[in-house]
Amino acid sequence: MNIDRTTHNPHLMQKKQFKHLLLGTFFIISVQSNAQIFKPQILDNPENIPSPVFPVPTERQMQWFETEFYGFTHYGPNTFVGREWGNDRKPDPMEYNPASIPDCDQWIETMHSAGMKGAVVVCKHHDGFCLWPTESTDFSVKNGTEIARKVNIPKLVSEACAKRGMKFGAYISPWDASNKHYATQEYVNNVLMKQITEICTDYGDMFEIWFDGANGGGGYYGGEAMTTRTINKATYYDWDNLLDSIHKMQPNCVVWGREYRWCGNEDGYSGKECWSNFTIDEITIEGANNKGIEDGIFFIPSEVDVRTTSKWFWTKDDEANTKSAEQLFRIYLESVGRNANLIMNCAPNTDGIIPEPVVNSLEGLGKLLDKRLKKDFAAGKKVSATQTRNPGNFNASNITDGDKDTYWATNDGEKTASITIDLGKTRTIHYVMLQEYIRLGQRIKGFTIETSKDNTFWTPFATGTTVGYKRIMAKDDNTESYGEGQKARYVRINITDSKECPLIHTISVY
């Protein structure tokens, strides 16, 4: 029989425990000592990711940029009375007089045919009429004609967008030319904010909300005589707190004037130099909206708004002014192709449909986009670069791998470089598209594009300044016509100036 004598001898048990304690202490001291000697080095940036160049976009701004192109629906009382603003008469809800439920499916189908990825519906324009049964005012569809009372435009449009897998956005004019409380705190608290809350909570996910820049002015404001009321927009609407309130209701929704800016014109073009950087206080500088501010401290990219005819609201006579598919394609190049998003108006008529001339032009635009900007000659092709960041995954091949999350980069301090793409055989080139990895900030300030048939003798193709999210360069940066193109097997992009090491995730050749 084996007996553990320590269980019967307290002195032996204590001696054994003390021995184990000494051994354990020695082991701990030894491990700690060795850890100090052999402590591995922990790098702060093991993947060698370039430092950001501020400002940088938020995730919701990136999602907005990737939407690129979407529609605008100006429809309401102005459609039936032939006006653009509707602030020059006493408000009458009976003026909104649809003969049948508007065909919002047709609106969205038409936009989809043009290549649009979403729609922004006008819910309330400057006249103050609400196209949904709001609790904020009597001037709405609730007090309209019998058919009008059955029409909820935000609901119909949001449902139509969902069917097509398109994004939904809303336009709500902060200025209200019919509300008697306008220019008082009562209007902001119990009218405008209530309207925003209803739209942001009742119609599903939203990707953007438009507020427009109209700042009071003439109206009836609940009375007979026209009066003028003006306000200080920055303090009256309390934009920063309003932004926070909207994000709590719609986390993925970007807000007009704070997370994206108006481009400065309604003619469908952005500047050839176009920074997403901006400084809100500099909004009055001539041309600032159109080209941005290189050293602006906020990331507020540009959105280009444009009409498919000559007016925002439909009139019969204006159908003759419908822009052709070629004109709309040029607008696309001068907006989406210049580091801006494009919102294109598609105004329904009194029958509640987008008229045939506009439908034809938009369908034609979609066909041109497919024909001219779909087949990428550079996809998967061999790429080389004169400079490549090391160590890390920044190879030139990232430029043609079709992955927006991989990118080519140079080492810190190297602000110039050349990239050459071998198309595999001679092609007729019309456009070269560049995309920066802007999650780490917009950087490129200058570049040139050249082509070659033999990789020895080079011919100039185009010269540009900024790139940003997307830059589409035609030959000589001439967007006026499709042209004959330029034959080449090799395309070389020379980065001639950059704020810091350039980062490019995609170059496409069409």
N, C-alpha and C positions, 0 to 999 in steps of 0.2 A: 504494500500500500504506500503510495507516494503522498507525502504530506508537505504542503507549503508552510514551512516553519515561520515565515514572516507573518502569517495570519494569526499565529499564536504567540509571537514575540514582538512586542511593540518596538523595541530598540532596533531589531533587524529590519523591520518594515520601514522605519524612519531613515535608516542608513541607505536602503535600496532606493527610496524616493529621492533622497538628497543626491545620490549618484546620478539618477535620471535627470534631475534638475540641472546638475552641472553639465552633463552632456548636451541637454537641450539649449542651455545658455550659450555654450561654446558653439553649437551649430548655428544659432541665431546670429551671434557676433561674426562668425565666419562668413555666413551668407551676406550679411550687411556689408562686411568688408569687401568681399568679392564684387558685390553689386556696385560699390563705389569705384572699384578698379575697372570693371568690365561693363559699366553702364552704357547701353547703346545710345547712339546719337539719334535724336528725334528731330527731323527737319520740319520747319514751319510750313513749307510749301513743296512737299515731295513730288507733286506732279508738275511743278514749274509753271503754274497758271499765271498768265500776265496780270499785273495789277490793274484794277479798273481805272478808266479815265472818266471821272465824274462830270456831269450827272449820268446815271444809268436808269434804264426803264424798270418799272415794276412788272410783275408777272401779268397783271391785267393789261398793262400797256403792250406787252409782247403779244398777248392774245388778240388785242385790238389790231395791232400792226399786221398780224397774219391774216386778218379778215380782208384787208386790202381794198375791196371794192364792194359797194352796197348801194341800195336804192333809197329814194326819198319819196314820200307820198304826200303831196300838197292837195288836200281835198277837204271841203267844208262849205260854209255859207258863201265864201268868196267864189267857189265854183259855180254857184247858181246866180250870183249877182254881177259877175265879171269884174271883180276887183282883186288887187294884190294884197293889200293890208287890211282893209275892212274897218278902219278906225274912223271913217269920215261920215258915219251915219248912226242914227240911234239904233241900238241893237234890237233885233227882232228874231227870236228863235224860229219863227215860221219861215224865214227866208231859206233855211236849210230844208230842201224839199225833194229828197230822192223819191223817184217813182217806184223803185224796188230796192231790195237789199243789194248793196254794192257787191260786185264779184271780186272779192279780195283774193281768191285763189288765182284769178286771172292776173291780178297785179303781180303776185309773187312768182307765178309761172313765167311771166314776161321778164322779170328781173333775173330769174334763174337762167333763162335762155341767153341773156347777155353776159353770163359769167359772174354775176354778183353772188356774194356769199351771205347777204343779210339784207334787212330792210329797216329803215327808221321811219316810223309813222308819225305824221303830224297829229297830235292829240288836241292841242289848243294853239291857235295862232294869235296874232296880236289883237284880233277883235274880241278875244276872250271866250269864244264859244267852245264848249267842251264836247268832243265827239264820243263821249261815253257818259253813262248815267251817274255823274258825280254828286256827292253830297255837299260840295263846296260852293255851289252857285246855282241859281235858277236858269242861267243862260247856258243851257245844254240840251242834249237830245231829249231829256225827260219832258221838256216843254215844247218840243217841235211838232211836226206833222205826225199823222198816224204811223206812217212808215218809219219816219225818223226815230220815233220812240222805240222801235224794234232794232235799231242799228247801233251796235257797239263796235266802233272801228278798231280800237286797240285789241279787242278780243278776237275779231275776225282776222286781223293781220297776224297776230301772234299765233293763232291756230294754223293759218296758212303757211307761216314760216316753219312751224314744227313739222308739218307734212313733208316739206321739202328739205328738211335738215338745215335750214338757214337760220341765221341769228336774228334776234329781234331787238329793236331799239325804239326810243320814243323822243319826240320833240314836244316840249312844253314851253311856250313863250312866257318868260317872267313878267314882261310888260302885258298889262291887260287894260285895253282902252275902254272897256265897258263896265269894269267893276268900280263901284263907288268908293271902295276902301283903298284903291290903289294909291300908293305913296304914303300909306300909314302902316303901322306895325300890325294892325288887325289883318291887313291883306296878306302879309308875309306869313303870319302865324296860322291863320284860320282859312285862308284861301289857297295860296300857292303851295304851302307845305302839305296841306291836305290833298291837293291834286297830285303832287309828286308822290306822296305816300300811297295813294290809291293805285297809280300806275306802276309803282315799284313793287307792290305786293300782290296784285290781282292777275297778272298776265304772264307769269313765268319768268325765266331767266332773261336778263337784258345784257347787251354788250356795250351800249353807249346811250347817253342821254344828252340831248341837244337843248341849250337854253337861249341861244341867239344873243345878239348884242344890242337890240333895240332898247332905248333908254327913255321910256316915257314919251311924252309928246301929246299931240292933240287926241281928243277922244270925248266921249259923252259921259263916261264915268258915272253912270246911273242917272244922269240929268238930261235936260233938254238941250242946253247950250253946250257947244264944244268948248272945252277948257284945256289948258296945257299943264301937265304935271311932270316934273323932272325929279330925278333922285340921283344920289351917288351910289352907283351899282355896287361898289366894293363893300360899303358899309351897310347899305340897305338890305341886300340879299344875303349878307354874311356868308360869302362863298365858302370859306374854309370849314365852317361848322356844317354848312349844307352838304359839302363833299363828304364829311364824316358820316352824316346821317344817311346819305344814299348808299355808302359802302356797307353800312350795317344791314341794309335791306337787300342790296344787290352787290355782293363782294366782287363780282367780275365785271362790273359796269364802269366804264371810264366816263368822266364828267367834262362836258364842254367848258372851255376856258380855264380849266385847272389841270387836266390830264391830256388834253389835245387842244390845238388852237385852230382858229379860222385862218385860212391861207392869205386873206387880205383882198380877195376879189371873188367874183361869182362867175368868172369866165373860164374856169376849168384848167388852170395851170399853176404850177408851183415854180419857184425860182430854180434855175439850173444849179445854182449853189443853194443847198437847202439843209440847214442844221436842225436837228430835233431839239437842240439846246435852246433855251429861251430864258428871258427875265421878265416876269410879269409886269414890273414897273416900267419896262421899256416898250410897252405895247403901242405907245403913240409915235415911236420913231418911224419915219416913212420907210416902207419896204421891209420892216422887221418881221412882220407876220409871214411874208412871202419867202424870205430866205433864212429866217431864224437868226440866232445870235451865237456865234462860234464859242464865246466864253460865257454863255448864259448858265446860270447856276441851277436851273430847273430843266428836267426832261419833259418837254411839252411839244410833241411832234405836230406836224401840219396835216390838216384835213382840207381837201379841195372840194368845194361844192359847186355844182353846175346844173344848168337846166337843159333838157333835151329839146326844148323849143326856145322862145324868147321870154317866156313868163313862168312864174312858179305855179300859179293856178291856171287851170285850163280855161281857154275861150275857143270858140269854134274857129274864129279867124286865125288864131295862133297855130293851128295845125299845119298851115302852109309853111311855117317857120321851123319845122322839125329838122334837126341836124341829121346829116347823113351818117351811115355807118362809118365811113372813112373819117368824118369829122370827130365822131365819138372815139374812134381808135386813136386819133392824134391826142385827144384829151387824156386818154388812158396813159399814153407815153409821157405826157407832160405833167402827170400827177403821180400815179403809182410808180411810174418810171423815174420819178425825181424825189424819192424818199418821202412820199405823202400818201395818205389814204384818199380814196375818191368816193364821194357820195353824190349820186346822179339822180336828179329829179325825174320821176315818172308820174305825171299828173293825170289822175282819172278824170273823165268827163261827167256830165250830168246823168248819164246812164250807168255810172258806177263802174266803168271799165276804162282801161288805158286805150286811147284811140289807135286805130290801125296804123297810121303813119309812124307813130312812135314805136309801136310793137315791131314793125318791119325794120326800123333802124336798129333797135336793140337786139333783135335776132341776128341782124347782119353783123353787129359788133361782136356777138358771141362767136360767130363763124370766123371772123377775122382773127380774133384772139386765138382760136384753135389752130387756124392755118399758119399764123405767123409766129406764135410764141408757145408752141406746144412741143415740137420736136427739137430736143436739145442735142446738137451735134457733139457737145463736149461731155455728155454724161458717160461716166466710166472710162474716159480716155486718159492717156498718159500725161502727167503734168510734171514739170520741173520748176525749181525756183532758185534764184541766186543766193537767197538767204533762207535759213530754216531754224526755228527755235529749237534749242537742245539743252537739256534732255526733255523728253515728253512726247506726247502724240500730237505733233503739229506739222506732219508731213504735207507736202504740196498735194498729194493724192486725196487729201480730205476735201479739196475744192470741188472734185467731180464725183464724189461718192454718193451724192444724193441725200446726205445726212446733215440736217441743219445744226446739229449739236456738235459736230466735229469741225475743226477749222485749222487753217494754216496760219502761222505766225512767225515773226522774226524775233531775235533776241532783243532784250531791253536796250534801248538807245539806237537800234537800227531802224530808221524811219523810212528808208527807201529800199526797194527791191524790185526784181522783175520775175514774172511768172509766165511760163510758156506752156501752151496746151497743144498737143499733137492730135488733130482731129481724125487721123488715120488715112484720110484721103481728101482731095480737094473738094471744097464745098463753096456754095455761093452764100456769103454771109451778109445779113441785113442788120442784125442786132447782137450786141454783147451785153449780157446782164451781170452785174456784180452785186454781191450781198455781204455786208460786214457782219461780224459777230457782235451785234450791238448790245448784247447783255452785259458786256464789259465796257460799254461806252462807244460813241461815234468818234472816229479817229482820222480817217483819211481826208486830206485837204487838197490833194492834186494827183492826177493820174493821166497816162496816155495809153492808147491802144494801137497796136500795129499788127499787120498780117503779113504772111509770107507763104510762098508756094514751095520753097526749098529749105527753109530754116537758115538761110544765108542773107538774102536780100529782103529788106523789110519795107513795107509801104504804110504810111500813116492811115489810120482808120478814124480815130476821134480823140478829142482831148476833153477832160472833165475836171471838176473840182471835188465836191463832196460825193460820197456814196451812200452811207447810212444803211437803213433796212434794205433798200433796193434801188439800184440805178440801172436804167435801160438806155444804152447808147446806140443810136442809129449812126450811120456813116456821116461823119462831120457833125454829129449831134443835130442833124436836120430831120425834124419830125414831120415836115410838110407832106412828104410823099413816101411811098414804099421804096421806090427807086429800083435800080438794077442790081444793087448789092455789090459785093467785092469778093472775087474768087481767091481762096486761100486754103492751105492745109494746116498752117500754124497760126495761132493767135497769141500775141504777147501783150501782157498788161504790165506797165511800168508804174509802180507807186513812186511818185516824185516828191511827195510831202505828206507828213502825217503828224498828228499831235503826239503820238507815242507809237510803239511798235504796232504796225497794222495787223488786223485780224480779219481774214476773209473765209467765210464758210462755203460759199458757192460762186462759181463763175459758169454761166451758161452761154451758149452760142447758138443763134437761130438764123 
